[in-house]
Amino acid sequence: MASLSNDSGGRRRILFYDSNGDRHAIRLGKVSKKTAETVKSHVEHLVGAQMASTAAPQETQRWVAALGDELYHKLAHVGLVAERVRTTLGEYLHNFIESRTDVKPLTMDKYQTTRRYLIDYFQADRRLERIGKADIDEWRRDLAGTRAENTVRKHIAIAKVFFGAALKKGLISENPLDGQKATILPNDSRFFFVTPEVTNRVIAACPDAQWRLIVALARYGGLRCPSEILGLKWSDVDWEGDRIRVVAPKTEHHVGGGKRYVPMFSELKKYLDEVWDEAAPATEFVITRYRGSNANLRTQLRRIIRKAGVSPWEKIFQNLRSSRQTELEESFPLHVVCSWLGNSVRVAQRHYLQVTDAHFAKAVGKTAQNAALPTAAGPCTEAPGMSEEVGKHGDLQAPATACVSVHPYRVAEAGVEPARGLPPTGF
């Protein structure tokens, strides 16, 4: 497909025919035979890919991306590669983010934050290909000086996306983020088991029925907040089947479209009934408040928790969801609980499941009366004689009182009946 020719003075050139049958020559100048053979091999791959209208092998793509300007220009002159475009970090990141119209607003916000951190450190006019692995090491250390490790890892993961796309476009020869750790680490120090007693105190301090339901959906339904809770519609509530369809924007790109079904646990149902009774006719969303993008439910819930006489715990909403997953694990198989809460077994084990004081009590032989394990239970009443010092984290970890168990629900294989006078929608 290509041949190597030796010219006078030790110069070498490569001859080949393109897909149109036209003959071309690439003059290499004075190079060793081994170097010339390497160039010839990659030229053959490029010609073959051009004829077959396919991408060249990865090895050849990496070789092309790493070429100096002179030889790269010679390949571009004979039509084997596109003309090389040099770009700055600022220009590239702007164009990349502008092109990502497929991502959600929250993801776009994260892209913009990581972009700002890169620009602040490297400056917008820094040539993209001149950012190497050592430079990224220094950037990471700079981030770590003022941010938590998992926050740093999130920005590293996004930067990998940025530079990975640049690599595919041939703008850089390697991704300088390769080898950087980006997996989020579990942080047991931020775990906090919110007992049913504490949950009831918080619910009692809520200002209205919708806030009571928000807390109940997070703690007893295990829904993500705000995305899943604010996205819940009355057409998702199957009153006859005792289950709720949950649409998860976080996982809608996965197989199944991010839909799952959650039992209408007895702890949850009374708060759902309360909001239904107050809902105006033809209301679409279950939670009608906080529809704006600037709603900050976390700040408001912290105020409610303080009003209940309890010290706010870290990860306000996730620990409600985490507590429910830990609780359900005592009564149902792990794969069932993960199906209801919409996460994987691996994620549940790393980021959700907790070890409570009740587990230790059981291990040393204390009775259920002294230390009941968390359980998937019916409506609970506040434990008699709850300490006035409940605001302290140590007391909040007190074991829950035993409650009536909930029976597991079967998910129907077909659609459902219209929900309480609403027009039929089907699941």
MARLOMI-286744 format. One record per residue (C-alpha): x negated, y, z; residue number from 1. Coordinates in Angstrom, 1 decimal. Layout:
! MARLOMI-286744
R      px      py      pz    i
R       X       Y       Z  NUM
...
***
This chain:
! MARLOMI-286744
R      px      py      pz    i
R     0.0     0.0     0.0    1
R    -3.0     2.2     0.7    2
R    -6.7     1.9    -0.2    3
R    -9.9     3.4     1.1    4
R   -12.3     5.0    -1.3    5
R   -15.9     6.0    -0.6    6
R   -17.1     9.3    -2.2    7
R   -20.6    10.7    -2.5    8
R   -22.3    12.0     0.6    9
R   -20.6     9.5     2.9   10
R   -17.2    11.1     2.5   11
R   -14.1     9.0     2.5   12
R   -10.6     9.3     1.3   13
R    -7.3     7.3     1.4   14
R    -5.3     6.7    -1.7   15
R    -1.6     5.7    -1.6   16
R     1.6     5.8    -3.6   17
R     4.7     7.4    -2.1   18
R     8.4     6.2    -2.4   19
R     8.7     8.0    -5.7   20
R     5.6     6.3    -7.2   21
R     3.5     9.4    -7.0   22
R    -0.2     9.0    -6.2   23
R    -1.7    11.0    -3.3   24
R    -5.1    11.3    -1.7   25
R    -6.0    12.2     1.8   26
R    -9.6    13.4     2.1   27
R   -11.1    12.5     5.5   28
R   -14.6    14.0     5.0   29
R   -17.6    12.3     6.7   30
R   -16.1     9.8     9.1   31
R   -17.1     6.2    10.1   32
R   -15.6     3.3     8.3   33
R   -13.8     2.2    11.5   34
R   -12.2     5.6    11.9   35
R   -11.2     5.6     8.2   36
R    -9.7     2.1     8.6   37
R    -7.6     3.3    11.5   38
R    -6.3     6.3     9.6   39
R    -5.5     4.0     6.6   40
R    -3.5     1.6     8.8   41
R    -1.4     4.4    10.2   42
R    -0.9     5.9     6.8   43
R     0.5     2.5     5.6   44
R     2.9     2.5     8.5   45
R     4.1     6.0     7.7   46
R     4.5     5.2     4.0   47
R     6.4     2.0     4.8   48
R     8.7     3.8     7.3   49
R     9.4     6.5     4.6   50
R    10.3     3.9     2.0   51
R    12.6     2.0     4.4   52
R    14.1     5.2     5.8   53
R    13.2     4.0     9.3   54
R    11.1     5.3    12.2   55
R     7.4     4.5    12.2   56
R     6.1     2.1    14.9   57
R     5.7     3.7    18.4   58
R     1.9     3.3    18.2   59
R     1.8     5.3    15.0   60
R     4.1     7.9    16.4   61
R     1.8     8.4    19.4   62
R    -1.2     8.5    17.1   63
R     0.4    11.2    15.0   64
R     1.4    13.2    18.0   65
R    -2.2    13.2    19.3   66
R    -3.8    14.3    16.0   67
R    -5.7    17.5    15.7   68
R    -4.3    20.2    13.5   69
R    -6.6    19.6    10.6   70
R    -5.8    15.9     9.9   71
R    -2.1    16.5    10.9   72
R    -1.9    19.2     8.2   73
R    -3.3    16.9     5.6   74
R    -0.6    14.3     6.4   75
R     2.1    17.0     6.3   76
R     0.7    18.2     2.9   77
R     1.3    14.8     1.3   78
R     4.8    14.6     2.9   79
R     4.1    11.8     5.5   80
R     5.0    14.0     8.5   81
R     6.9    17.2     9.1   82
R     4.9    20.4     9.5   83
R     3.8    20.8    13.1   84
R     5.6    23.4    15.1   85
R     3.8    24.9    18.0   86
R     6.1    26.2    20.8   87
R     5.9    27.7    24.2   88
R     7.3    26.3    27.4   89
R     9.9    29.1    27.6   90
R    11.0    28.8    24.0   91
R    11.3    25.0    24.1   92
R    13.2    24.8    27.4   93
R    15.6    27.5    26.2   94
R    16.3    25.7    22.9   95
R    16.6    22.3    24.6   96
R    19.1    23.4    27.2   97
R    21.1    25.4    24.6   98
R    21.4    22.2    22.5   99
R    22.7    20.0    25.4  100
R    26.4    20.8    25.0  101
R    27.1    17.2    26.0  102
R    26.3    17.6    29.7  103
R    28.6    18.6    32.5  104
R    28.4    22.1    34.0  105
R    26.9    20.7    37.2  106
R    24.1    19.0    35.3  107
R    23.6    22.2    33.3  108
R    23.1    24.1    36.6  109
R    20.5    21.6    37.6  110
R    18.7    21.9    34.2  111
R    18.6    25.7    34.7  112
R    17.2    25.4    38.2  113
R    14.4    23.0    37.1  114
R    13.7    25.2    34.1  115
R    13.3    28.2    36.4  116
R    10.8    26.4    38.6  117
R     8.8    25.3    35.6  118
R     8.7    28.9    34.1  119
R     7.9    30.4    37.5  120
R     4.9    28.2    37.9  121
R     3.5    27.8    34.3  122
R     4.9    31.1    32.8  123
R     7.1    31.2    29.7  124
R     4.3    31.8    27.2  125
R     2.3    28.6    28.2  126
R     1.9    26.4    25.2  127
R     3.9    23.2    25.7  128
R     1.2    20.8    24.6  129
R    -1.3    22.4    27.0  130
R     0.6    21.2    30.1  131
R    -1.1    18.0    31.2  132
R    -0.7    15.5    34.0  133
R    -3.1    17.3    36.3  134
R    -1.0    20.5    35.8  135
R     2.2    18.6    36.7  136
R     0.4    17.2    39.8  137
R    -0.2    20.8    40.9  138
R     3.3    21.8    40.2  139
R     4.7    19.0    42.2  140
R     2.5    19.9    45.2  141
R     3.7    23.5    44.9  142
R     7.4    22.3    45.0  143
R     6.7    20.0    47.9  144
R     5.3    23.0    50.0  145
R     8.8    24.4    50.4  146
R    11.2    21.6    49.5  147
R    12.2    18.2    50.8  148
R    10.8    15.1    49.0  149
R    14.1    14.1    47.5  150
R    14.7    17.6    46.2  151
R    11.2    17.5    44.5  152
R    12.0    14.1    43.0  153
R    15.3    15.4    41.5  154
R    13.4    18.2    39.7  155
R    10.7    15.7    38.6  156
R    13.4    13.5    37.1  157
R    14.9    16.5    35.1  158
R    11.5    17.6    34.0  159
R    10.9    14.1    32.7  160
R    14.0    14.5    30.5  161
R    12.6    17.8    29.2  162
R     9.2    16.5    28.3  163
R    10.5    13.2    27.1  164
R    12.6    14.9    24.4  165
R     9.6    17.0    23.4  166
R     7.6    13.8    23.0  167
R    10.2    12.3    20.7  168
R    10.1    15.5    18.6  169
R     6.4    15.2    18.2  170
R     5.7    18.5    20.0  171
R     3.4    16.8    22.6  172
R     1.3    13.7    22.4  173
R     2.3    12.3    25.8  174
R     4.8    13.0    28.5  175
R     2.8    14.6    31.4  176
R     5.5    13.4    33.8  177
R     4.8     9.7    33.2  178
R     3.8     8.1    36.4  179
R     5.5    10.7    38.6  180
R     7.8     9.3    41.2  181
R    11.4    10.4    40.8  182
R    13.5     7.7    42.5  183
R    15.6     9.2    45.3  184
R    14.6     7.8    48.7  185
R    17.1     6.7    51.3  186
R    16.9     9.0    54.4  187
R    18.1     7.1    57.5  188
R    17.5    10.2    59.6  189
R    20.4    11.9    57.9  190
R    22.8     9.0    58.4  191
R    25.7     9.7    60.8  192
R    28.6     7.3    61.5  193
R    31.8     9.4    61.9  194
R    34.0     7.3    64.1  195
R    37.8     7.2    63.7  196
R    38.2     9.1    67.0  197
R    36.0    12.0    65.7  198
R    37.8    11.9    62.4  199
R    41.1    12.3    64.1  200
R    39.9    15.3    66.1  201
R    38.7    16.9    62.9  202
R    42.0    16.1    61.1  203
R    43.9    17.6    64.0  204
R    41.9    20.8    63.6  205
R    42.7    21.2    59.9  206
R    44.8    24.2    59.0  207
R    47.3    22.5    56.7  208
R    48.4    19.2    55.1  209
R    46.1    19.5    52.1  210
R    43.0    19.8    54.3  211
R    44.1    16.9    56.4  212
R    44.4    14.9    53.2  213
R    41.0    16.0    51.9  214
R    39.3    14.7    55.1  215
R    41.4    11.5    55.0  216
R    40.6    10.9    51.3  217
R    36.8    11.3    52.1  218
R    36.8     9.3    55.3  219
R    39.4     6.6    54.8  220
R    39.6     6.5    51.0  221
R    35.8     6.8    50.4  222
R    36.4     9.4    47.6  223
R    33.6    11.7    46.5  224
R    34.2    15.3    47.3  225
R    34.8    17.6    45.5  226
R    34.9    15.9    42.1  227
R    37.1    12.8    42.9  228
R    39.3    14.4    45.5  229
R    40.1    17.6    43.5  230
R    40.5    15.5    40.3  231
R    43.2    13.3    41.9  232
R    46.6    13.6    40.2  233
R    50.0    12.4    41.4  234
R    50.2    10.2    38.3  235
R    47.1     8.3    39.8  236
R    49.1     7.3    42.9  237
R    50.9     4.0    42.5  238
R    53.3     4.0    45.5  239
R    54.8     0.6    44.6  240
R    51.4    -1.1    44.2  241
R    49.9     0.6    47.2  242
R    46.8     1.7    45.4  243
R    45.2     4.9    43.9  244
R    43.4     5.2    40.7  245
R    40.3     7.3    41.0  246
R    38.5     8.9    38.1  247
R    34.8     9.5    38.8  248
R    33.2    12.2    36.7  249
R    29.8    11.0    38.0  250
R    30.2     7.6    36.4  251
R    32.6     8.2    33.5  252
R    29.8     7.6    31.0  253
R    29.5     4.0    32.3  254
R    31.4     1.0    31.0  255
R    35.0     1.4    32.2  256
R    35.0     5.2    31.9  257
R    34.5     5.8    35.6  258
R    37.9     4.5    36.7  259
R    38.5     2.4    39.8  260
R    41.3     1.5    42.1  261
R    41.4     2.1    45.9  262
R    43.8     0.5    48.2  263
R    46.3     2.9    49.9  264
R    44.9     2.2    53.3  265
R    47.4     2.8    56.2  266
R    45.1     5.4    57.7  267
R    45.3     7.4    54.5  268
R    49.0     6.9    53.5  269
R    50.6     9.1    56.1  270
R    48.5    12.1    55.0  271
R    49.3    11.4    51.3  272
R    53.0    11.2    52.2  273
R    52.8    14.6    54.0  274
R    51.3    16.4    51.0  275
R    53.8    14.6    48.6  276
R    56.7    15.9    50.7  277
R    55.4    19.5    50.4  278
R    54.5    19.3    46.7  279
R    56.5    21.4    44.3  280
R    58.3    19.6    41.4  281
R    56.2    18.7    38.4  282
R    53.0    19.4    40.4  283
R    50.0    17.7    38.5  284
R    47.2    17.7    41.0  285
R    47.4    16.3    44.5  286
R    45.2    19.0    45.9  287
R    46.4    22.3    44.5  288
R    44.0    24.5    46.4  289
R    40.3    25.1    45.6  290
R    40.8    24.7    41.8  291
R    38.2    27.3    41.0  292
R    34.6    26.4    40.3  293
R    33.3    28.6    43.1  294
R    35.2    26.6    45.8  295
R    33.0    25.6    48.7  296
R    34.7    22.9    50.7  297
R    31.6    22.0    52.6  298
R    31.3    25.4    54.3  299
R    35.0    25.3    55.2  300
R    34.9    21.8    56.6  301
R    31.9    22.7    58.8  302
R    34.1    25.4    60.3  303
R    36.9    22.9    60.9  304
R    34.5    20.5    62.5  305
R    33.3    23.2    64.9  306
R    36.9    24.1    65.6  307
R    37.5    20.5    66.6  308
R    34.8    20.8    69.2  309
R    32.3    18.7    67.3  310
R    28.8    19.5    66.1  311
R    28.7    19.3    62.3  312
R    26.6    16.4    61.0  313
R    24.3    16.4    58.1  314
R    25.6    15.5    54.6  315
R    29.1    16.5    55.6  316
R    31.1    14.6    53.0  317
R    28.7    11.8    52.1  318
R    28.6    10.7    55.7  319
R    32.4    10.4    55.7  320
R    32.2     8.2    52.6  321
R    29.2     6.3    54.1  322
R    31.1     5.7    57.3  323
R    34.0     4.2    55.4  324
R    31.7     1.9    53.4  325
R    30.0     0.7    56.6  326
R    33.4     0.2    58.2  327
R    34.9    -1.8    55.3  328
R    31.8    -4.0    55.2  329
R    33.0    -5.6    58.5  330
R    36.2    -6.9    56.9  331
R    35.6    -7.3    53.1  332
R    32.9    -8.7    50.8  333
R    30.3    -6.2    49.7  334
R    31.2    -6.5    46.0  335
R    34.8    -5.7    46.8  336
R    33.9    -2.6    48.9  337
R    31.6    -1.4    46.1  338
R    34.4    -1.8    43.6  339
R    36.7     0.3    45.7  340
R    34.1     3.0    46.5  341
R    32.6     3.1    43.0  342
R    28.9     2.4    43.6  343
R    26.6    -0.5    43.1  344
R    25.5    -3.0    45.7  345
R    21.9    -1.6    45.4  346
R    23.0     2.0    45.9  347
R    25.3     1.0    48.8  348
R    22.4    -0.8    50.6  349
R    20.0     2.0    50.0  350
R    22.1     5.1    50.6  351
R    25.4     4.2    52.3  352
R    25.4     1.3    54.7  353
R    24.5     2.2    58.3  354
R    23.5     0.5    61.5  355
R    25.7     1.7    64.3  356
R    25.5     1.4    68.1  357
R    28.3    -1.1    67.9  358
R    26.1    -3.5    65.9  359
R    23.5    -3.3    68.7  360
R    26.1    -3.9    71.3  361
R    27.4    -7.0    69.6  362
R    23.8    -8.3    69.2  363
R    23.3    -8.2    73.0  364
R    26.6    -9.8    73.7  365
R    28.8    -6.9    74.8  366
R    32.5    -7.5    74.5  367
R    34.7    -5.8    71.9  368
R    36.3    -3.8    74.7  369
R    33.0    -2.3    75.5  370
R    31.7    -1.8    71.9  371
R    34.1    -2.5    69.1  372
R    32.4    -2.8    65.7  373
R    33.7    -0.4    63.0  374
R    36.5    -2.0    61.2  375
R    38.9    -1.4    58.3  376
R    41.8    -0.5    60.6  377
R    45.2     1.0    60.7  378
R    46.0     4.4    62.2  379
R    43.9     5.0    65.3  380
R    44.6     7.1    68.3  381
R    41.9     9.1    70.1  382
R    40.0     7.0    72.5  383
R    41.2     7.6    76.1  384
R    38.8     9.6    78.2  385
R    36.7    10.8    75.2  386
R    33.8    12.8    76.6  387
R    34.0    16.6    76.5  388
R    30.4    16.4    75.2  389
R    31.6    14.8    72.0  390
R    29.9    17.7    70.1  391
R    26.5    16.1    70.8  392
R    25.4    13.7    68.1  393
R    24.6    11.0    70.6  394
R    28.2    10.9    71.8  395
R    29.6    11.0    68.3  396
R    27.9     7.6    67.7  397
R    30.2     6.0    70.2  398
R    31.9     2.9    68.9  399
R    35.4     3.1    67.5  400
R    38.3     1.6    69.3  401
R    39.8    -1.6    67.8  402
R    42.8    -1.0    65.6  403
R    45.2    -3.0    63.5  404
R    43.6    -4.6    60.5  405
R    44.7    -3.8    57.0  406
R    45.5    -6.6    54.6  407
R    43.6    -6.6    51.3  408
R    45.6    -5.5    48.2  409
R    45.6    -7.2    44.9  410
R    45.2    -4.9    41.8  411
R    48.0    -5.6    39.3  412
R    46.9    -6.8    35.8  413
R    49.5    -4.6    34.1  414
R    50.7    -1.0    34.3  415
R    52.7     0.4    37.1  416
R    56.2     1.7    37.7  417
R    56.8     5.5    37.6  418
R    55.7     7.0    40.9  419
R    58.5     8.5    43.1  420
R    60.5    10.2    40.4  421
R    57.5    11.3    38.3  422
R    57.6    10.5    34.6  423
R    56.0     7.2    33.7  424
R    52.4     7.6    32.7  425
R    50.9     4.1    33.1  426
R    47.3     3.4    34.2  427
***
